[in-house]
Amino acid sequence: MELRITSLTTLWPSIHHFQVILLFCTSLLCLQPPTDCLRNLGNETDRLALLEFKSKIGNDPHVFFSSWNDSVNFCKWQGITCGRKHHRVASLNLYGLSLSGTISPFIGNLTFLRFLNLRNNSFHGEIPQEVGSLSRLRHLNLTDNRLGGEIPLNITYCSELRILILARNRFVGKILNELGSLKKLVSLDLYGNNLTGEIPHSFGNLSSFKHLSVVVNNLAGNIPNKLEQLTGLTFVSVGVNNLIGTIPGALYNISSINVFSEPDNQLKGSLSANIGLTLRNLQDFYSGRNQFYGTIPSSFTNASQLEIFDISANFFTGQVPNSLGDLRICSSNLEILSFAKNNFGGVLPAAIANLSTKLSLLGAGGNRMYGRLPSEVGNLVNLYALGLEENHFSGTIPISFGKLRKLQKLHLHTNLLSGQIPPSLGNLSQLYELHLGENKLQGNITSSIANCQNLQPLDIANNFLIGFLPQEITGLSSLSTILNLSHNTLTGPLPREIHKLKNINALDVSQNKLYGEIPETIRDCLMPENLNMQGNFLQGSIPSSLASLRGLQHLDLSRNNLSGNILKELPKLPFLQYVNLSFNNLEGEVPREGVFSNITAVSLVGKKKSLWRYLGTAATSMPHQAKETQKFSSCHYPCNSYQFNCAFHGDNIFKGFPLVKIKKESIIQSFLGSLDLHGERIVAVMVLNLRQRGASKSFIAECRALRNIRHQNLVKILTYCSSIDFKGNDFKALVLDFMVNGSLEMWLHPNEDGSSQPRNLKLLQRLRVATDLSSALHYLHDLCETPIIHCDLKPSNILLDMT
């Protein structure tokens, strides 16, 4: 007799129309005991489910599933562990195999499964609802995949679940409130998803709960007060969300907590005064980048197991307590101490040197601390990062800092430090970040820094350093991010060893007193994106080797004594976005292509007068020569006592420089002009009265607002002019289409002196003016990408183009 097993077909939607056949398991019809017969049937269920799981794997780079075949029993397949009693699959462990594909719904047929680990693969799609059939499942780890969708409700049917880890995926939606029904749940990790909503209050019902991590999501609301009921809690991590409010007070009384982490939220309030007494097992404390205030509770010195203490970027005030040094007495494990970016004042206590010798990071930057840097800090010999930047520290850099042989990051910038850079810093052979900029350091740059063979950024800008630029520094091949020596008083030529900076991204030697030529060897600097040499006494021509810097984006050689032509190869650099060659002795033709077609990207101002700025898409050589320091073949036309160039922009069809020739004498009011466009075109030129307060800012704001607007009832802005007159004063003007029929004011109110002829507007004409005006205002207010409000609407500002 044959029977179809309906209970199994609900879990097997289709196996190629496979029909499950069961013979009566009796000693009369079967030569084996009934339990053996049923077990064999269950084994077949598991084997088929595993094969279906394998069929959904799209990529198996390590050929892991080659063992999953009928040559051996499935209990011996890789990643499979079966139970001894029933020989059913109890564990499926596919950790770190770089597999891709989807999770087969047939996973739900492995009803004896207790352990499922698919971590560190590339599974995508959603978690199948059939996971809810795994009633014996205790451990589920799907971390580091690309799974998405919402967390399925059926997962809460796994009543035996202890460990649920879904970190670093793409899950969305709210955290299931029903997870609070998993009474045996010990650990929940949802780190690094796109979950929204609040942390469920139902978590307070999880009496066995010890580990909660919901860090890096989009959660909002408050931290639930019901978490106070979880007296066995050891790990709380809710950082990098949008949580608000205060920390529930009773959480500070759960003595079992060893990790308390809530950084990068909008939490506020002060820390419990007894926090170091009640959280006596505390190891890691992260509260950075919130809105906490008050002082550092002195009770922290009682946290005998404290390893990490980070309260950076809050609003803590007062002084750093001397008692922090007592942490060594109670804690020999402290590794990270950061109270950076707060409002701490006072001095850095010398007692801080009493901290654990295990201390690897000390962060006190971004406060208002003052006084001398304690030389005792040099005793913290295991420091790898020391941040004391952005304070008011004065005095010299302690020589003892040279004892910090494991130091990798040293940030002392933006203080009031003086004296010389101690040669002992050359002892820091592992140093790869050194920031000493914006201080009052004096003397020569010590060449011993070249002993730091791992340095990537070196910034000692904005000091009072003198002397030649050490060739050992420019030859430090490890420098890759930036070498910034700007705003000092360095002299001498640029060393030829500059070619050793093969991986440098940004080189800035601006605002010094360097002289000589730019070395041709700069061609060997393969990676620079930013090259700043302005404000020196460099001379000679622009080296042709600059054309080899294919990744160059920003080039500033202004305010030097460079001569010769503009390098013709510059426009061919594919990523070049900004060029400033102003105030040199350059001459010749201005390139027309690439970056030179963008007014906001190029500056070629002369030493005596403004040369030109333009908006056109191409430049055309003109037969006129300017007599300024820089002489280009496509420059000035006279305009009274002004000389300036303008060009069209937007959707016009003109090429080259439509050059403005002003005919009127007035330079304060609007005046007429003409554009030489293979014939004459009348334009209106509106010159800005720069004597009015805020006029320059208003001009820039107006240009930005008008550059993208296009409407048939708005006067077209042809271009703008920004230049300098013969007295060295700024000159700014807008060039507009000229409306031959004047303003509405002239039509409605003719001048009393008879200088304007009386005119009449018919009713239909008046209606058309009103309609067009409404259309223009509607466009400005409602249809522009950035709404524009006209604040000076009056008849004199309404121009008529009708005949």
TORBAGU-436713 format. One record per residue (C-alpha): x, y, z; residue in three letters. Coordinates in steps of 0.5 Angstrom, whole numbers, plus 500, padded with zeros to 3 digits. Example, Ala and Ser with C-alpha at 12.3 -4.5 7.8 and 13.67 -1.06 7.14 Angstrom:
BEGIN
525491516ALA/527498514SER/
END
This chain:
BEGIN
500500500MET/503507498GLU/501513502LEU/503521500ARG/506524506ILE/502531507THR/506534513SER/513533508LEU/510536502THR/508543506THR/516544507LEU/518541500TRP/514545495PRO/517542489SER/523537488ILE/522536481HIS/515533482HIS/519528487PHE/513524490GLN/515521497VAL/513514498ILE/513511505LEU/512503506LEU/508501512PHE/514501517CYS/512494521THR/516488522SER/511484517LEU/512489511LEU/519491513CYS/525487515LEU/528493520GLN/525496526PRO/520502525PRO/524507528THR/530505523ASP/525506518CYS/523513520LEU/530515521ARG/532513514ASN/527517511LEU/529523516GLY/536522513ASN/534522506GLU/530528508THR/536532510ASP/540529504ARG/535532499LEU/535539503ALA/542539503LEU/543538495LEU/537543494GLU/541548498PHE/547547494LYS/543548488SER/542555490LYS/550557490ILE/552561484GLY/559561486ASN/564556490ASP/571559488PRO/574554493HIS/570548490VAL/568547497PHE/562543495PHE/565538491SER/565533497SER/557534497TRP/556528492ASN/553521493ASP/560517494SER/560518501VAL/554519506ASN/552526507PHE/554526514CYS/561526512LYS/560532507TRP/565538509GLN/561543513GLY/556538516ILE/556535523THR/550530524CYS/548528531GLY/550521534ARG/543518536LYS/539520530HIS/544521524HIS/541528522ARG/544534521VAL/546538527ALA/551543524SER/552547518LEU/558551518ASN/560554512LEU/564560515TYR/568564510GLY/568561504LEU/566567499SER/560563497LEU/555567493SER/547565492GLY/541565496THR/539561502ILE/535555499SER/528555503PRO/529547504PHE/534549509ILE/527549513GLY/527541512ASN/533540517LEU/529540523THR/535537527PHE/539543526LEU/542547532ARG/548551529PHE/548555522LEU/553559521ASN/554562514LEU/558568516ARG/563572511ASN/560570504ASN/556573499SER/549571500PHE/544575498HIS/536576497GLY/532575504GLU/532570509ILE/527565507PRO/521564512GLN/522557512GLU/527558517VAL/522558522GLY/521551522SER/528550525LEU/525549532SER/531546535ARG/536552532LEU/540555538ARG/545559534HIS/544563527LEU/550567524ASN/549570518LEU/554576519THR/558579513ASP/553577507ASN/549582503ARG/542579505LEU/537584505GLY/529585506GLY/526585513GLU/528580519ILE/522575518PRO/517574523LEU/518567523ASN/525567526ILE/521568532THR/518561532TYR/525558533CYS/524558541SER/531555543GLU/535560539LEU/540563544ARG/545566539ILE/542571533LEU/548575529ILE/545578523LEU/551584523ALA/553587517ARG/548586512ASN/543590509ARG/537589513PHE/531594513VAL/525596517GLY/524595524LYS/527591529ILE/522585531LEU/518587537ASN/517579537GLU/524578539LEU/522579546GLY/519572546SER/525569545LEU/526567553LYS/533563552LYS/536569547LEU/543571550VAL/546575545SER/543579539LEU/548583534ASP/544587529LEU/551591527TYR/551595521GLY/545594517ASN/539600515ASN/534598521LEU/530604523THR/525605529GLY/526604536GLU/530599540ILE/524594542PRO/522595550HIS/520588549SER/528586550PHE/527588557GLY/523581558ASN/529577556LEU/531574562SER/537571560SER/540577555PHE/547579556LYS/549581549HIS/546587545LEU/549590539SER/545595535VAL/551599533VAL/551603526VAL/544603524ASN/538608523ASN/535607530LEU/531613533ALA/528614540GLY/530613547ASN/534607550ILE/528603553PRO/528604561ASN/526596561LYS/533595559LEU/534596567GLU/531589568GLN/537585565LEU/541584571THR/545580567GLY/547584562LEU/555585560THR/555588553PHE/551594551VAL/553597544SER/548602541VAL/552607538GLY/552611531VAL/544611531ASN/540617532ASN/538616539LEU/536621543ILE/534623551GLY/538621557THR/541614559ILE/536610564PRO/539611571GLY/539604573ALA/543602567LEU/549605571TYR/547600577ASN/548593573ILE/554591575SER/555585570SER/556590565ILE/563590562ASN/562594555VAL/558600555PHE/558604548SER/553609546GLU/558614541PRO/555618535ASP/548619537ASN/544625540GLN/544623547LEU/545628553LYS/545629560GLY/551628565SER/555621567LEU/553618574SER/557620579ALA/558613582ASN/559610575ILE/566607577GLY/563604583LEU/557601580THR/560599574LEU/566595578ARG/567590572ASN/567596566LEU/572595561GLN/570599555ASP/567606556PHE/565609549TYR/561616550SER/564620544GLY/560625540ARG/554626544ASN/551632548GLN/554629555PHE/556635559TYR/558636566GLY/565634569THR/569627569ILE/566623575PRO/572622580SER/569615581SER/572612575PHE/579611578THR/575605582ASN/574602575ALA/579597576SER/578593570GLN/578599565LEU/581598559GLU/578604554ILE/575610556PHE/573615551ASP/568621552ILE/571625546SER/567630542ALA/562632548ASN/561638552PHE/564636558PHE/567642562THR/572643568GLY/579641569GLN/582634567VAL/582631574PRO/589629577ASN/586623580SER/586620573LEU/593619574GLY/590614580ASP/587609575LEU/594606575ARG/593604582ILE/587600580CYS/587599573SER/594596570SER/590595563ASN/588601561LEU/589602554GLU/585608551ILE/584614554LEU/581620550SER/577626552PHE/578630546ALA/574635543LYS/570638549ASN/571644553ASN/576642558PHE/581647561GLY/587648566GLY/593644565VAL/595637563LEU/596634569PRO/603631570ALA/600625574ALA/597623567ILE/604620566ALA/602615572ASN/597611568LEU/598604566SER/604603561THR/599599557LYS/596605555LEU/597606547SER/592612546LEU/592618549LEU/587623546GLY/586630549ALA/586635543GLY/580640541GLY/580643548ASN/582649552ARG/588646556MET/594651557TYR/601651560GLY/607646558ARG/606639555LEU/609635561PRO/615631560SER/613626564GLU/608623558VAL/615621555GLY/614615560ASN/608612557LEU/613608552VAL/607604549ASN/603610546LEU/602609539TYR/598615538ALA/598622542LEU/593627540GLY/594634544LEU/592638538GLU/588644538GLU/589647545ASN/593653548HIS/599649550PHE/605653550SER/613652551GLY/617647547THR/616640545ILE/619636550PRO/625632548ILE/622626552SER/617625547PHE/623622543GLY/623616548LYS/616614545LEU/619609540ARG/612605539LYS/609612537LEU/605612530GLN/601618530LYS/603625534LEU/599631533HIS/601637536LEU/598642531HIS/594648533THR/597650539ASN/602656542LEU/608651542LEU/615655541SER/622653540GLY/626648535GLN/623642533ILE/627637538PRO/632632534PRO/629627538SER/623626534LEU/628622529GLY/628617534ASN/621615533LEU/622610527SER/615607527GLN/612614526LEU/607615520TYR/603621522GLU/607628524LEU/603634525HIS/606640528LEU/603646524GLY/600652526GLU/604653532ASN/610658533LYS/616653532LEU/623657530GLN/629655528GLY/631650522ASN/627644520ILE/631638523THR/634633518SER/633628523SER/626627521ILE/628623515ALA/630617520ASN/622617521CYS/622612514GLN/614611515ASN/612618515LEU/606619510GLN/603626512PRO/608631515LEU/605638516ASP/609643519ILE/606649516ALA/604656519ASN/610657524ASN/617661524PHE/622656521LEU/628658517ILE/633656513GLY/634651507PHE/629646506LEU/633639508PRO/634635502GLN/633629507GLU/626631508ILE/624632500THR/627625499GLY/623622504LEU/620617499SER/615614504SER/611621504LEU/605619501SER/599624503THR/602631504ILE/608634505LEU/606641508ASN/612646509LEU/608653507SER/607659511HIS/614659514ASN/620663512THR/624658509LEU/629660503THR/634657498GLY/632653492PRO/627647492LEU/632641492PRO/633636486ARG/631630491GLU/624632490ILE/624627485HIS/624622491LYS/617624493LEU/614619488LYS/608617492ASN/606624494ILE/599626494ASN/600634496ALA/606638496LEU/605645499ASP/611650500VAL/607656499SER/609663502GLN/616662504ASN/622665501LYS/624659496LEU/628661490TYR/631658484GLY/628654478GLU/622649479ILE/627642478PRO/625638472GLU/626632476THR/619634479ILE/617629473ARG/618623478ASP/613625483CYS/608620480LEU/602621484MET/601629486PRO/594632486GLU/595638489ASN/602642488LEU/602649491ASN/608653490MET/605660490GLN/608666494GLY/616665493ASN/621668489PHE/621662484LEU/624664477GLN/625661470GLY/620658466SER/614653468ILE/618646467PRO/615642461SER/616636466SER/609638469LEU/606635464ALA/608628466SER/604629473LEU/598626470ARG/594626476GLY/594633477LEU/588637480GLN/590643483HIS/596647481LEU/598654484ASP/604658482LEU/602665483SER/606670486ARG/613668483ASN/618671478ASN/616665473LEU/617667466SER/616665459GLY/610662456ASN/604658459ILE/606651458LEU/602648452LYS/601641455GLU/597644461LEU/590643458PRO/592636456LYS/592634463LEU/586630464PRO/584631471PHE/586639472LEU/581643475GLN/584649478TYR/590653475VAL/593660478ASN/599663475LEU/597670477SER/603675478PHE/609672475ASN/612675468ASN/609670463LEU/607672456GLU/605669450GLY/598666448GLU/593663453VAL/591656452PRO/584655449ARG/582648452GLU/581644458GLY/581647464VAL/583654461PHE/576654458SER/573655465ASN/573662469ILE/572659476THR/578655474ALA/583659472VAL/587666474SER/592670470LEU/592676474VAL/598681472GLY/602684477LYS/600691476LYS/593690473LYS/588685472SER/589681466LEU/583677464TRP/578672467ARG/572669462TYR/567664462LEU/567662455GLY/568655452THR/574657448ALA/579662447ALA/581666441THR/587669439SER/586677439MET/591681435PRO/592686441HIS/598686446GLN/597688453ALA/603692456LYS/602689463GLU/607685467THR/604679464GLN/603679456LYS/598675453PHE/596675446SER/588675448SER/588681453CYS/585688454HIS/580692451TYR/580700454PRO/574702457CYS/575709460ASN/580708465SER/578701466TYR/581695462GLN/577688463PHE/575682459ASN/568679459CYS/565673455ALA/559669454PHE/556663458HIS/550659458GLY/547656452ASP/549662447ASN/553660441ILE/558665441PHE/566663441LYS/572666443GLY/571673447PHE/566677446PRO/569683448LEU/566689452VAL/567696449LYS/564701453ILE/561708450LYS/558711456LYS/562715461GLU/558713467SER/561708472ILE/557708478ILE/550707474GLN/548702469SER/550704462PHE/550702455LEU/556698451GLY/557694445SER/559687444LEU/564686438ASP/561680435LEU/562680427HIS/558686428GLY/556691433GLU/551689439ARG/548693444ILE/548691451VAL/547694458ALA/552694463VAL/551694470MET/557697474VAL/556695482LEU/558701487ASN/563697491LEU/563703496ARG/556700499GLN/558695505ARG/557688503GLY/557690495ALA/562685493SER/559679497LYS/552681494SER/555681487PHE/558674488ILE/551672491ALA/547675485GLU/552671480CYS/551665483ARG/543666483ALA/543668476LEU/547663473ARG/542657472ASN/536661471ILE/533661464ARG/526664463HIS/523668457GLN/521674462ASN/527675465LEU/533679462VAL/538675460LYS/545675463ILE/550675458LEU/556675462THR/560678468TYR/566682469CYS/571682475SER/577686474SER/581692477ILE/582699475ASP/588703474PHE/588705481LYS/588698484GLY/581698486ASN/576692484ASP/571693479PHE/565689478LYS/559689473ALA/554685470LEU/553685462VAL/545684460LEU/541684454ASP/539691452PHE/532693452MET/531698447VAL/524701450ASN/527702457GLY/523701464SER/516701466LEU/517707470GLU/519711464MET/512709460TRP/508711467LEU/512717469HIS/516721464PRO/521726467ASN/518733468GLU/524736465ASP/521733458GLY/527729457SER/523723456SER/517723451GLN/510722453PRO/508715452ARG/502711453ASN/500703454LEU/494701452LYS/490696456LEU/492690453LEU/499692453GLN/498693461ARG/495686462LEU/501683458ARG/506686463VAL/502684469ALA/502677466THR/509676464ASP/511679471LEU/507674474SER/510669470SER/517671472ALA/516671479LEU/512664479HIS/518662476TYR/523665481LEU/519663487HIS/517656485ASP/520653479LEU/528655480CYS/532649483GLU/534654489THR/528659490PRO/529666489ILE/526672492ILE/526679488HIS/526684494CYS/526690490ASP/520690485LEU/519697482LYS/517700475PRO/524702474SER/526695475ASN/521692470ILE/524693463LEU/520693456LEU/522689450ASP/516690446MET/515695440THR/
END
